[in-house]
Amino acid sequence: MDYHQALQEGTLEIFQTMVFLGIKPLERAERRDLDEGGALVTGMIGLSGGIKGMLAVSATEEMAKAVTGAMLGMEVNELNDDVRDAFGEIANMVAGTLKSAGGDQYDMQLAIPTTTIGMALHVSGMRGAQRVQVCFENEFGLLRVELRFLAS
């Protein structure tokens, strides 16, 4: 499976059909760090089965508020429980598109999503894991989808 393509296409599909907010994929050479001095929001979900690992969807503060507002159809002015819930659900939906793309070949199981909000977040662990990252942007900021996994 082409994980980069599956993540990019799955994220675009979710944002078009469920979030209702346009995002533009960045080429690998265009990637920028999410650290813009503000808070970062990261929704994470664990993967088990044929692929063991973690999928994370991270966004800058303004992007996170815009995504949540678009998804819920309301204005979001602060990083609150609505943002936490929205990013957990987005991680779950993106992981679901990855699971569908893999079909029965990977027998992937999804854990319950978790969301963190903080000033300097860094996801680490899983020594020897493969890492796939796709980045997106719009007028509100940056969004990154990252997969770290060990294939059985």
C-alpha positions as CSV (number, residue, x, y, z in Angstrom):
1,M,0.0,0.0,0.0
2,D,1.2,3.5,-0.8
3,Y,0.7,5.0,2.7
4,H,1.5,8.6,1.7
5,Q,-1.1,8.5,-1.1
6,A,-3.7,6.7,1.2
7,L,-3.2,9.3,4.0
8,Q,-3.4,12.3,1.6
9,E,-6.5,11.1,-0.3
10,G,-8.2,10.0,2.9
11,T,-7.6,13.3,4.7
12,L,-8.8,15.3,1.6
13,E,-11.9,13.1,1.5
14,I,-12.7,13.6,5.2
15,F,-12.2,17.4,5.0
16,Q,-14.4,17.6,1.9
17,T,-17.2,15.4,3.1
18,M,-17.2,15.7,6.9
19,V,-15.3,18.8,8.0
20,F,-16.4,21.1,5.1
21,L,-13.2,23.0,5.0
22,G,-10.8,23.2,2.1
23,I,-7.2,22.2,2.6
24,K,-4.3,22.1,0.0
25,P,-1.7,19.3,0.2
26,L,1.9,20.5,0.4
27,E,4.6,18.8,-1.6
28,R,7.3,17.2,0.4
29,A,9.7,20.1,-0.3
30,E,7.1,22.6,0.9
31,R,6.6,21.2,4.4
32,R,7.0,23.6,7.2
33,D,7.1,23.0,11.0
34,L,3.9,23.5,12.9
35,D,5.7,25.4,15.6
36,E,4.4,29.0,15.0
37,G,4.7,30.0,18.7
38,G,1.1,29.1,19.6
39,A,-0.6,26.0,20.9
40,L,-0.8,22.8,18.9
41,V,-3.6,20.4,18.9
42,T,-3.0,16.7,18.2
43,G,-5.6,14.0,17.8
44,M,-4.0,10.5,18.1
45,I,-5.2,7.0,17.6
46,G,-3.4,3.7,18.2
47,L,-3.4,0.9,15.5
48,S,-3.0,-2.8,16.1
49,G,-3.3,-5.9,14.0
50,G,-1.3,-6.2,10.8
51,I,-0.1,-2.6,11.3
52,K,1.0,-1.7,14.8
53,G,1.5,2.0,15.5
54,M,-0.1,5.4,15.8
55,L,-1.7,8.0,13.6
56,A,-1.7,11.6,14.6
57,V,-3.5,14.6,13.2
58,S,-1.9,17.9,14.3
59,A,-2.8,21.5,13.7
60,T,-1.8,25.0,14.6
61,E,-4.2,26.8,17.0
62,E,-6.0,28.9,14.4
63,M,-6.3,25.9,12.1
64,A,-7.7,23.8,14.9
65,K,-10.3,26.4,15.8
66,A,-11.3,26.8,12.1
67,V,-11.5,23.0,11.6
68,T,-13.7,22.5,14.6
69,G,-15.9,25.5,13.7
70,A,-16.4,24.2,10.2
71,M,-17.1,20.7,11.4
72,L,-19.6,21.8,14.0
73,G,-21.1,24.7,12.1
74,M,-20.3,27.2,14.8
75,E,-17.7,29.8,15.7
76,V,-14.9,28.5,17.9
77,N,-12.8,31.1,19.8
78,E,-10.8,29.0,22.2
79,L,-9.2,25.6,22.4
80,N,-11.8,23.7,24.4
81,D,-13.6,20.3,24.7
82,D,-15.2,20.8,21.3
83,V,-11.7,21.1,19.7
84,R,-10.5,18.0,21.6
85,D,-13.5,16.0,20.5
86,A,-13.2,17.2,16.9
87,F,-9.6,16.3,16.6
88,G,-10.1,12.9,18.2
89,E,-12.9,12.2,15.7
90,I,-10.8,13.4,12.7
91,A,-7.9,11.1,13.7
92,N,-10.5,8.3,14.0
93,M,-11.9,9.1,10.5
94,V,-8.5,9.4,8.8
95,A,-7.4,6.1,10.4
96,G,-10.7,4.6,9.1
97,T,-9.8,5.6,5.5
98,L,-6.4,4.0,6.0
99,K,-8.0,0.8,7.3
100,S,-10.4,0.8,4.3
101,A,-7.5,1.4,1.9
102,G,-5.6,-1.6,3.3
103,G,-8.6,-3.9,3.0
104,D,-8.4,-7.4,4.6
105,Q,-4.7,-7.5,3.9
106,Y,-3.8,-5.6,7.1
107,D,-6.5,-6.6,9.5
108,M,-6.1,-3.2,11.2
109,Q,-7.8,-2.5,14.5
110,L,-8.3,1.1,15.9
111,A,-8.0,2.2,19.5
112,I,-10.0,5.0,21.2
113,P,-8.6,8.4,20.1
114,T,-6.9,10.8,22.4
115,T,-6.3,14.5,21.9
116,T,-3.6,16.7,23.4
117,I,-3.3,20.5,23.4
118,G,0.0,22.2,24.3
119,M,2.7,24.6,23.4
120,A,5.5,22.2,22.5
121,L,4.3,18.8,21.5
122,H,6.5,16.1,20.2
123,V,5.4,12.6,19.4
124,S,8.1,10.0,19.9
125,G,8.6,6.3,20.5
126,M,8.4,3.1,18.4
127,R,12.1,2.6,17.7
128,G,12.5,1.3,14.2
129,A,9.1,2.3,13.0
130,Q,8.4,3.6,9.5
131,R,7.2,7.2,9.4
132,V,4.9,8.7,6.8
133,Q,3.9,12.4,6.9
134,V,1.5,14.5,4.8
135,C,1.0,18.2,5.3
136,F,-1.8,20.5,4.3
137,E,-2.5,24.2,4.6
138,N,-5.2,26.9,4.1
139,E,-5.6,30.5,5.1
140,F,-6.0,29.4,8.8
141,G,-2.7,27.6,9.1
142,L,-1.1,24.2,8.8
143,L,-2.3,20.6,9.4
144,R,-0.1,17.5,9.5
145,V,-1.1,13.8,9.4
146,E,1.6,11.5,10.6
147,L,1.7,7.7,10.6
148,R,4.3,5.7,12.6
149,F,4.0,2.0,12.3
150,L,5.6,-1.4,12.3
151,A,4.2,-3.8,9.7
152,S,3.8,-7.4,10.6
